[in-house]
Amino acid sequence: MFGKLKNRLGMILGRISLLLCIQHRDGSLTRKK
């Protein structure tokens, strides 16, 4: 049970970090222009 919860948390954190990375990259790209 705990393993499943931990795995799900990891997936959510990974998705959030991925979204933040994409947003940051887009922001820097638009800032350069």
C-alpha contacts under 8 A as a table, 3 or more apart, distances in Angstrom:
res1	aa1	res2	aa2	distance
1	M	4	K	5.28
1	M	5	L	6.42
2	F	5	L	5.08
2	F	6	K	6.07
3	G	6	K	5.08
3	G	7	N	6.09
4	K	7	N	5.05
4	K	8	R	6.16
5	L	8	R	5.09
5	L	9	L	6.15
6	K	9	L	5.05
6	K	10	G	6.18
7	N	10	G	5.07
7	N	11	M	6.29
8	R	11	M	5.08
8	R	12	I	6.26
9	L	12	I	5.11
9	L	13	L	6.09
10	G	13	L	5.10
10	G	14	G	5.99
11	M	14	G	5.07
11	M	15	R	6.15
12	I	15	R	5.10
12	I	16	I	6.20
13	L	16	I	5.10
13	L	17	S	6.08
14	G	17	S	5.16
14	G	18	L	6.04
15	R	18	L	5.03
15	R	19	L	6.21
16	I	19	L	5.09
16	I	20	L	6.16
17	S	20	L	5.01
17	S	21	C	6.07
18	L	21	C	5.07
18	L	22	I	6.24
19	L	22	I	5.12
19	L	23	Q	6.12
20	L	23	Q	5.05
20	L	24	H	5.98
21	C	24	H	5.12
21	C	25	R	6.06
22	I	25	R	5.11
22	I	26	D	6.09
23	Q	26	D	5.13
23	Q	27	G	6.01
24	H	27	G	5.03
24	H	28	S	6.20
25	R	28	S	5.23
25	R	29	L	6.17
26	D	29	L	5.02
26	D	30	T	6.15
27	G	30	T	5.23
27	G	31	R	6.02
28	S	31	R	4.96
28	S	32	K	6.21
29	L	32	K	5.28
29	L	33	K	6.69
30	T	33	K	5.25
